[in-house]
Amino acid sequence: MTRQLRSPLRNPEALGAGLNERILREGAKEAYRLLDTLDETLLSSHKVRLSEIVELANLSSIIGNLLALGIVKKSGGVFDRAGAHKYQDLRASPKHPGASNVEIKIALGTNRPKGHLAKEGYYLTCRYVLADEEGRSGAEGPVVWIWELRFGHLKKDHFALSNTPGDSGKTAVVNTEGMKRLRLVYFDEQLCPYARIERYLTEYGA
């Protein structure tokens, strides 16, 4: 049976730019299906899962690409894929004037989503954890589980910019105000990696 988001979506009125509850839920379900298919192939041939053979930064990129594919497939033509290394991930079809381009950003655990540049626009952020096959709280494992989805419109000042010498290059991390601006549209309390859940919900918005 294909995995899906285990909790109800929150604040559906916060969704926009062409995204709605059905597209987001079905898109995430499709991303899970693709991840499980990759894992099943690797397990049958090499006894490992995707998360065990790629670096975490690359895993996050893969998850973002698969989520984008899922949303495009389930959008009924509202969105098209932008293509590799192109901003933004979801391109709104001109046949749907109410839709807008959306950038997808992924992060592991409590890390904040980041990119190379701070750009104004609509963002869908996804944070995930690695748990066991059942997605049990506190059970570490190699299986990707989404614990948070946020959506909203960000401006350049919603990013913290870094260009540290010797670093991998410029980075733009969503800052605290940016996280508050992004409305919480999905939350799996069982998998939330924050030690104090109520404080997290108070700080970033429920």
N, C-alpha and C positions, 0 to 999 in steps of 0.2 A: 504493500500500500504506500502510495506516495505521501511523503511528509507534507505538512502545511503549517501555517501559523496557528499556534495552539490557543492563543487568547483572542478576544474580540478586538477589533480596531477601536482606537480612541479618537475623539475629536474629529469625526469625519468631515465636519464643516471646514476644517483647516486645509483639506486637500483642494487642489486647484490646478491650473495650467494644463488641464486635460486628464489629470490623475483622479480616479475615484476609488471607492472601497473595493469594487469588484476587480478592477484592473490591478490594484496593488496586491490584493490577497491572491489572486490567480497568478500574477506575475511572480510572487514569492514562491508559490507552490511549484511553478515551473522551474524556478532556479533550484529549488530543493531536488526536483526530479533529475535535473541535469547533473547536479553534484553527486547524487546517489548512483547515477549511471556511471559516472567516471570512477567512483569508489569501487563499484562492483567489478568493473573491468580490471582495475588495478589489483584488487584483492584476488581475483581469479587467476591472474597471471604472475603477480609478484608478492602477494600477501601484505600489501601496504595500501594505505589510503592516500588521497591527494595531499592532505595536510601534513603527511609524514615525508614527503619528497620535495616539497617546494618551500622556499623561505616565506615567512609570515607576510612580508610586504607583497610578495608575488601572489600569495594566497588571497590576500585582500583584493588585489587587482582582478584576479580571476572571479571572485565572488561578485564584484561589481559588474563585470562583463556579463556574467550569467544572469544576474538580476535584471540588467538592461535587456538582454535577450528575452527573458520571460515576460517583462512588461510590454515590450514591443509585440510579442506574439499574441498576448491576451488583450491588447488595446483596441483591436478591431480596426486598425488603420489610423488610429489617432497619432501614434508615434512611429518613427523609423529609427534605425540604428545610425549613429553618426559615423561609425567606423573607428578603427584602432587609432589611439593617440589624438583624437579630435575632441574638441570642446563644442558642444555639450553632449552627454551620452545619449540623451533622448531628443530626437529632432521632431518637432511638431509638424504634422502634415498640413500643407496649405489648404487642404479640403476641410480642416477643422479649425476655423478662425478663433475659437475660444481656447485653443491649446497653445502652450508656449514650450520652448526648449527647456529641458531639465537636466541638470548635472547630478550624477550619482557619486557619493563619496562613502567609502567603507572604512571601518576601524575595528580593531580587536579590543574586546574587553571594555575598559574605561577610557581608553585612548580617544582623543577627539579626532574627528575626521580632518584630513588635510589634503592639500594639493600643492602644486608648484607655484601657482599664482592666485592672487586674490581678485576675483571677478564677481561683479554684481549679477544676480540672476536667481532663478529658482533652483533649489537644492532638495534632493531626497538623500538623507543620510541613513546609513545602516550600520549598526554595531552588532558584533557577533561574539560568541564564545566557542571554545572547543570543549565538548562534553562527551559522555558515553552515548551509545545508540539510542537510549531511552530519553536522553536529554534531562537527566536528573540533576537537581541542584547540588553543586559541590562535587559532582562526579567528573573528574577530568578524563578526557579521552580525545580521539582524533576526529570526531564528527562535528561539522559546522552547524551551529544553531543560532538563529537570529534572535536577539533579545530586545532590540530597540530599532524603531524606524521613526524618523522625524522629517518634516517637510516644511518649507517656507521660502521666503524671499530674503536673500542676504545682500548686503552692500559691502564695499571694500573694507569699511571700518569694522566689520564683524569678523575679521581675520587678524591673527597675530603673525606678523611677518618675521622671518628669520633668514639670514644669509651668512651664517657663521663660517669663517675661513676654515677649510679642511673638511667641512661638512659635504654632504652629497649634492648640495646646491640649494637654491632658494626653496623655502617651504612656506605655506600659508595655512596655518592651523585655525580652525574655527574657535574663536575665543568664547569666554563665558557669555557675553551679551549675544553672540551669534547663536550659541546653543539655546539660550532662552527664546530667541526669535524663532527658531525652528520649533514648531509645535509637535508634541509627542502624538504620533498616530498609531503606534503599536508598542506594547510593553509586555514582556514575559517576566513576571515577578519571580518565577522559580529560577530563572537563569540570570537575573540581574547580578552583575559582579560587584556592585557597590555594597560595602559592609552595612551601611545605614541607608536602607531603601527610602525611608520617609524623608531623610535629609536630601537625598538625590532628587526626589519628586518635588520637594519644596524649592530647591535651588534652581532646577531647570524647568519646572512646570509639569503638572500631571495632565 
